[in-house]
Structures are given as structure tokens and as C-alpha cells.
Amino acid sequence: MGCEIEELGRNEKTKQDIAYGCDELGRLKSVLIHTPGEELSLINESNYEYWLYDKVPEISGYIKEHKSYQELLESNGVKVYELEDYVDENKDQIKKLPNLTFLHDIAVISGKGAILSRMRPPARQNEDIVVKEALNNLGIPILSEFNEGEGFFEGCLLLSKETIFVADTERHTYPFIREFISNILKEFDEVIYTRVPKARRYMHPDTVFNRVREDLALAYLPAFEETCLFTEDSRKKIDFKTFIQEEKGMEIIPVSDSEQSRLACSFVPLESGTIFHYDTALDRETTKNLEKEGVEIIPFHPDAMLAGGGSLRCHTLRLCRRKN
């Protein structure tokens, strides 16, 4: 009888029905976080590159910093959900996935449901399976996922209820991008596709572009080799900067090569015009340009977390934003 009561209590904890959707750049209300644990011990001097880390992480320091970031989110009114609390069937997988902490790579949450990635094997295989279970237990439906075929697709960015941004990086295969665009245009009006260099520093879309406000973004423009606009019945080449500025009314503050390598474009907006960001990411000139625009930066200092090569954005799966 005692075991039955314990099981009932656990199931009540995992089954939720939460508000979701991050199409608009409103106030951040909730996020999904995975505090890394014993899976980091899989990484050593002989295999850290295989696991896509920049160096072997100092485990206790990494966990401490990660928890400090969670506290920073909560102190700014953000509800934090812990991944492991919403995973049951695939809980054993968590111990095998040292990159699972980078949840933003694995899913994006629109008002119509979650857009799931297919993570590139072998280092990141099965992460999407774990995240899918957690999202299901949080009551967030799956809008888009990859079920068959050989390939991978690690991430896209929501620009609005109408527009999605996809970067063709080393963590994507073009057939999967074409499949994604074809399917997602049934739900969104347009997809901005850009080809970037196949290099680790451009691993995901947010390494080259990110919104600060509805009318302001940071971007590393030299990475945009070719850009196309896809709609349901057309495809045309565009100049990214011109299109974003003239058609979307969004000014771009360019970042330098050095800043891009320090993850300048990869931050977490708390709300339009207020961002959480590594205090190591931006040059003083860029910071001044943001200050002139009235942007507030809530700084976070990374040390041990830099071993994974990821940003605060990588660690943060935004679940819900709401306009005031």
C-alpha cells in the first residue's frame, strides 16, 4: 500500500498542464532546466572533444554555477521546472547524456506546441526522446518532430507567430532542413533560411543572431553566406540585413569576430529590452550601443560552465512568455 501511495504522489508531480508559447518577445514566465549531475563524470581528457566540450568540466563548480543561474531566474520572477522531475520512462538515459543540460538546442516552444530537434549522433543521440517525455508530462503538445530518415536538425529560432529562422549549420543536414521547412510552413507563414560556415563556432542559429527587442537584434553578419525566404508557394534569395531592417523593422547591432566566438548573440531575454547574458560576451563598445538603446543587461559570470562551450541560452528551454 505504501508503494502505491508513493507512486501516486510521483505521478501527480509529473503530470502538469502549464501555459506555453514563446512566439512573442513578452515577459519570460517559465523555463525548463536540467541541472547536470553524475553524467558529467563521463567526460575526461581523452574524450571531451567527442562529447563536444571545450575542456573537462569541474563538476562541482559547474553544478554550483548552474544552480546560481536558476536562482537568478527565480529572483526575476521566472518559474523554473527541473527536467528530471518530469521524466520517468527515460530517466536512465539522463545519466548517459552529458549534453542534456543544453536544452535550448533540443526544442523550441511555440504557442502551437513544441518544435523538437533530431540531435546529431553519437554524442547527442536520444536527448530529444528525454525532452519529449518531459514536455508531454508538462502538458505541452508536440507540433513538429522528425520520426524517420538519416539526418539531424539541431534547432531553429522563433521570430514571431508568423516567422521562423533556420541556420544551416554543421549540426543540420539539408534534407532534414527541407523536410522541416515544408512541414512547418503549414503552421507558419514564412521561414528565413541562411547558410553559415560549417564550423563549431556556428553550431546553432543563436550563435549568429538573436533578438534583444522586437525592433533590435545582435548579429554576426559575416556568417550569413546565403539567405533565402521560404513561403508556402515561393522561395527567393534575400539580403538578411536588408530584409530584417526593412521588412521586419528590426535594427541590427553587429558584433565582432571576437565577440561572436564568446557567444555574444546567445543570450536570454527576460523581456523585450532586458537580457540575461554572460559578462564575458560583449565588448565595451557593443555594451555602450545597447545602453544607448535603453537595453538592460543582467550579468552572469561563467567559469566552470564555459567547459561545455554553451551559453545561458543553451541551458534554458523557454516555455512561456506573456505580453504585459
C-alpha positions in Angstrom: 0.0 0.0 0.0 2.9 2.4 0.9 4.5 1.9 -2.6 1.2 2.6 -4.3 0.8 5.9 -2.4 4.4 6.8 -3.3 3.8 6.1 -7.0 0.6 8.1 -6.9 2.3 11.1 -5.4 5.1 10.9 -8.0 2.7 10.8 -10.9 0.7 13.7 -9.5 4.0 15.6 -9.5 5.0 14.8 -13.1 1.6 15.4 -14.8 1.0 19.1 -15.4 -0.9 21.3 -17.7 1.0 24.6 -18.0 0.8 27.7 -20.2 3.2 27.7 -23.1 4.4 29.6 -26.1 7.3 31.9 -26.9 6.4 33.3 -30.3 6.2 36.9 -29.0 9.0 38.6 -27.0 6.9 39.1 -23.9 7.9 38.6 -20.3 9.6 35.3 -19.6 7.3 33.3 -17.3 8.7 29.8 -17.2 11.6 27.7 -18.3 12.7 24.1 -18.3 16.2 23.5 -16.8 18.4 20.4 -16.4 20.9 20.6 -13.6 23.7 18.3 -14.7 24.9 15.6 -12.3 26.8 12.4 -12.5 26.7 12.3 -16.3 29.4 15.0 -16.3 31.8 12.3 -15.0 31.6 10.6 -18.4 33.8 13.4 -19.7 37.6 13.0 -19.4 40.8 14.2 -21.0 40.6 11.5 -23.7 37.0 12.1 -24.8 35.9 15.7 -24.1 36.0 16.7 -27.8 33.9 13.6 -28.6 31.3 15.0 -26.1 31.6 18.5 -27.8 33.1 20.1 -24.7 35.9 22.6 -24.8 37.6 21.0 -21.8 36.9 18.6 -19.0 34.3 20.3 -16.7 35.0 20.8 -13.0 31.8 19.1 -11.9 31.0 20.7 -8.5 31.8 24.1 -9.9 29.6 23.5 -12.9 26.7 22.4 -10.8 27.1 25.3 -8.4 27.1 27.9 -11.2 24.1 26.2 -12.9 22.1 26.5 -9.6 23.2 30.1 -9.2 21.8 30.8 -12.7 18.5 29.1 -11.7 18.4 31.3 -8.6 18.9 34.4 -10.8 16.0 33.4 -13.0 13.7 32.8 -10.0 14.8 36.1 -8.4 13.4 37.8 -11.5 10.1 36.1 -11.3 10.7 33.2 -13.7 9.2 29.8 -12.8 11.9 27.1 -13.1 10.9 23.5 -13.9 13.6 20.8 -13.4 13.7 18.3 -16.3 14.3 15.2 -14.1 11.0 15.8 -12.2 9.1 15.2 -15.4 10.9 12.2 -16.8 10.0 8.6 -15.7 10.3 6.1 -18.6 13.6 7.6 -19.9 15.2 8.6 -16.6 18.1 6.1 -17.0 19.0 7.9 -20.2 19.8 11.1 -18.3 22.9 9.6 -16.8 24.3 8.9 -20.3 23.8 12.4 -21.7 26.3 15.0 -20.6 25.0 17.5 -23.2 21.4 17.2 -22.0 21.8 20.4 -19.9 21.8 22.4 -23.2 18.0 22.1 -23.6 17.5 25.0 -26.0 19.2 23.0 -28.7 16.7 20.2 -28.4 13.4 22.1 -28.6 11.7 25.4 -29.2 8.2 26.1 -27.7 5.7 27.9 -29.9 2.1 28.7 -29.0 1.1 25.8 -31.2 3.4 23.3 -29.5 7.0 22.2 -29.3 9.3 22.1 -32.2 11.6 19.1 -31.5 15.1 18.7 -32.9 16.7 15.5 -34.0 20.0 15.6 -32.3 23.2 14.6 -34.1 24.6 11.2 -33.1 26.6 9.8 -31.4 27.3 12.5 -28.8 23.7 13.9 -28.6 21.6 10.9 -29.6 18.4 10.3 -27.6 18.3 13.7 -26.0 15.1 14.6 -27.9 13.5 11.4 -26.6 14.0 12.5 -23.0 12.9 16.1 -23.6 9.8 14.9 -25.5 8.7 12.9 -22.4 9.2 15.9 -20.1 7.2 18.2 -22.4 4.4 15.6 -22.6 4.3 15.5 -18.8 4.2 19.2 -18.7 1.2 19.2 -21.0 3.0 20.8 -24.0 2.0 19.1 -27.3 4.5 18.3 -30.0 3.9 20.4 -33.1 6.9 19.2 -35.2 9.4 16.3 -34.9 11.5 14.0 -37.1 10.4 10.4 -37.0 12.3 8.7 -39.8 15.3 9.0 -42.0 19.1 9.5 -41.6 20.0 13.1 -40.6 19.9 15.7 -37.9 18.4 19.1 -37.2 19.5 21.0 -34.1 17.4 24.0 -33.6 15.6 27.0 -35.0 14.6 30.4 -33.7 11.1 31.8 -33.3 10.9 35.4 -34.6 7.2 35.8 -34.3 3.9 34.0 -34.7 4.5 34.1 -38.5 8.3 33.7 -38.9 10.9 31.0 -38.1 14.6 31.4 -38.6 16.8 28.4 -39.6 20.5 28.3 -39.9 22.2 25.5 -41.9 25.0 24.7 -39.5 27.3 21.7 -39.0 24.6 20.3 -36.7 22.0 20.2 -39.5 21.6 18.1 -42.7 20.0 19.9 -45.7 17.4 17.2 -46.5 16.1 17.5 -42.9 16.0 21.3 -43.2 13.9 21.0 -46.4 11.6 18.5 -44.7 11.3 20.8 -41.7 10.5 23.9 -43.9 7.9 22.0 -45.9 6.1 20.8 -42.8 6.4 23.9 -40.7 5.0 26.2 -43.4 1.7 24.5 -42.8 1.7 26.3 -39.4 3.8 29.5 -40.0 3.8 32.0 -42.9 7.5 32.1 -43.7 10.9 30.6 -42.9 14.1 32.6 -43.2 16.9 30.2 -44.1 20.5 31.1 -44.0 23.6 29.0 -44.8 26.5 29.6 -42.4 30.1 28.1 -42.4 30.3 24.5 -41.2 32.3 25.2 -38.1 31.8 24.5 -34.4 31.6 28.2 -33.5 28.4 28.5 -35.7 27.0 25.3 -34.2 23.4 26.6 -33.7 21.3 29.5 -35.0 21.6 31.6 -31.9 25.4 31.8 -32.4 24.8 34.3 -35.2 21.5 36.1 -34.5 19.3 36.9 -31.5 16.5 39.4 -30.7 17.0 41.9 -27.9 13.7 43.7 -28.5 11.0 43.3 -31.2 12.9 46.1 -33.1 16.5 45.3 -32.1 18.9 42.4 -32.5 22.5 41.4 -32.3 24.0 39.6 -35.3 27.3 38.4 -36.7 26.7 39.2 -40.3 29.9 37.7 -41.9 28.5 34.3 -41.1 25.5 34.8 -43.4 26.7 33.2 -46.6 23.4 32.9 -48.4 19.9 33.7 -47.2 16.5 32.7 -48.7 12.9 33.4 -47.7 10.6 30.4 -48.0 6.8 30.7 -48.1 4.3 28.0 -48.9 4.4 28.8 -52.6 7.7 30.6 -53.2 11.4 30.8 -52.5 13.6 33.8 -53.1 17.1 35.0 -52.2 17.2 37.9 -49.8 19.9 40.0 -48.2 19.4 39.2 -44.5 20.3 42.6 -43.0 18.1 44.5 -45.5 15.2 42.2 -45.1 15.3 42.3 -41.3 15.6 46.0 -41.2 13.2 47.0 -43.9 10.6 44.2 -43.8 10.7 43.4 -40.1 11.5 46.8 -38.7 14.4 45.4 -36.7 17.7 47.2 -36.4 20.8 45.1 -36.1 23.8 45.9 -33.8 26.7 43.9 -35.4 29.1 42.0 -33.2 32.8 41.5 -33.8 34.5 38.2 -34.7 35.9 38.0 -31.2 32.5 38.7 -29.6 30.9 36.0 -31.7 33.4 33.5 -30.5 32.4 34.5 -27.0 28.7 33.8 -27.7 27.7 37.4 -28.0 24.5 36.6 -29.8 23.4 33.8 -27.5 21.6 35.3 -24.5 18.2 35.0 -22.8 15.7 37.9 -22.9 13.8 38.3 -19.7 11.5 40.6 -21.6 11.8 43.0 -24.5 14.9 45.1 -23.9 16.2 43.2 -20.8 18.6 40.3 -21.2 20.5 37.7 -19.1 24.0 37.4 -20.6 27.5 36.3 -19.8 29.5 39.2 -18.6 32.4 38.0 -20.8 30.5 38.0 -24.1 30.4 41.6 -25.2 33.0 44.3 -26.0 32.6 47.7 -24.2 31.6 49.3 -27.5 28.7 46.9 -28.0 27.6 47.3 -24.4 27.5 51.1 -24.9 25.5 50.7 -28.1 22.9 48.6 -26.2 22.9 51.1 -23.3 22.1 53.9 -25.8 19.1 51.8 -26.9 18.0 51.6 -23.3 18.7 47.9 -23.0 19.3 46.4 -19.6 21.8 43.6 -19.2 21.5 41.3 -16.2 25.1 39.9 -16.0 26.1 36.4 -15.1 29.7 35.4 -14.7 30.6 32.0 -16.0 33.7 29.9 -15.1 33.1 26.2 -14.8 30.1 26.3 -17.2 32.3 27.5 -20.0 33.8 24.0 -20.3 30.7 22.9 -22.2 31.0 25.7 -24.8 27.4 26.7 -24.2 25.6 30.0 -23.3 22.9 30.8 -20.8 20.5 30.5 -23.8 21.7 26.9 -24.5 20.9 26.0 -20.9 17.5 27.5 -20.9 14.4 26.0 -22.6 11.9 28.9 -22.6 8.4 27.5 -22.1 6.2 30.6 -21.8 6.3 34.3 -22.5 3.4 36.7 -22.0 2.9 40.3 -23.1 2.2 42.6 -20.2 
